[in-house]
Amino acid sequence: MLAVQRHEHILQALTRERTVRVAELAAALGVTEKTVREDLEKLEEKGLLRRIHGGAVAASDGDEPMLPPPVPNTKHPGEKASIAARAAASIQPEEIVALDGGSTTLEIAKLLPNAPLTVVTNDLFILAELSRKDRVRLVVPGGYRERNLLVGPEAVDFVRGLNIHKAFLSATGIHPAFGLTVFAGTQLPMKRALVEVAAVAHCVADHSKFGRSALVTFASLAEIDTIYTDSGLPRSVADEYRAAGVAVDAGYEDEGEKHA
């Protein structure tokens, strides 16, 4: 089993149980306890858990889960609505748009008018929302179901053959060094495909995602045209990312930022 697969298993167990034991993980994964302890050390370095004697506990009971939720994430609803409104305003009629899986991209889908537009998505919640808008052309890459997402190599190959004007991507963490990160490695190929084929790639994420690093990186900051976030992000943090060459639209009232 690859290290990334072991790490996913460990974090899945933490999501369910909040505590894991080295001996139990070693038995479940078919590896030595030494290997498990090394895995826990690496995950602790990323801030994803806290080691204790004989095992580990979740990093913080207040953190959002690293796994994609089985139902839409309802945290920060006002912030997500603000982000979605500004992101949706950048979408023009007849464009081909990709909406990555996520609660903020779902809010974008809710705001899209029933107008000539092509939307590519593998998120079942977004598909359900847009299926009621008969003038929106839906393109579904296919694949197998993992929670609320359709994933798999055939779906990724399909997306790589498309011409996409704008992609709106979600992220579990946004970090100056690690870039845009997510928990599940199964999400990585689809996200990479969207970044690579889209003429413009945006990230939509509320302020709580900044400074966080999840398990795997799917895009560097240099690959993202704009990060749409909310005014809860301290201006000093926004300025740090802007100084690094990243456009940040935080919706500050006095800035009047333009939508790309």
Stockholm file with secondary structure:
# STOCKHOLM 1.0

chainA/1-260         MLAVQRHEHILQALTRERTVRVAELAAALGVTEKTVREDLEKLEEKGLLRRIHGGAVAASDGDEPMLPPPVPNTKHPGEKASIAARAAASIQPEEIVALDGGSTTLEIAKLLPNAPLTVVTNDLFILAELSRKDRVRLVVPGGYRERNLLVGPEAVDFVRGLNIHKAFLSATGIHPAFGLTVFAGTQLPMKRALVEVAAVAHCVADHSKFGRSALVTFASLAEIDTIYTDSGLPRSVADEYRAAGVAVDAGYEDEGEKHA
#=GR chainA/1-260 SS CCHHHHHHHHHHHHHHHSEEEHHHHHHHHTSCHHHHHHHHHHHHHTTSEEEETTEEEESCTTSCCSSCCSSCCCSSHHHHHHHHHHHHTTCCTTCEEEECSSHHHHHHHHHSCSSSEEEEECBHHHHHHHTTCTTEEEECCCCEEETTEEESHHHHHHHHTCCEEEEEECCSEEETTTEEEESCGGGHHHHHHHHHHEEEEEEECCGGGBTCCCSEEEECGGGCSEEECCTTSCHHHHHHHHHTTCEEECCCTTTCCCCC
#=GC SS_cons         CCHHHHHHHHHHHHHHHSEEEHHHHHHHHTSCHHHHHHHHHHHHHTTSEEEETTEEEESCTTSCCSSCCSSCCCSSHHHHHHHHHHHHTTCCTTCEEEECSSHHHHHHHHHSCSSSEEEEECBHHHHHHHTTCTTEEEECCCCEEETTEEESHHHHHHHHTCCEEEEEECCSEEETTTEEEESCGGGHHHHHHHHHHEEEEEEECCGGGBTCCCSEEEECGGGCSEEECCTTSCHHHHHHHHHTTCEEECCCTTTCCCCC
//
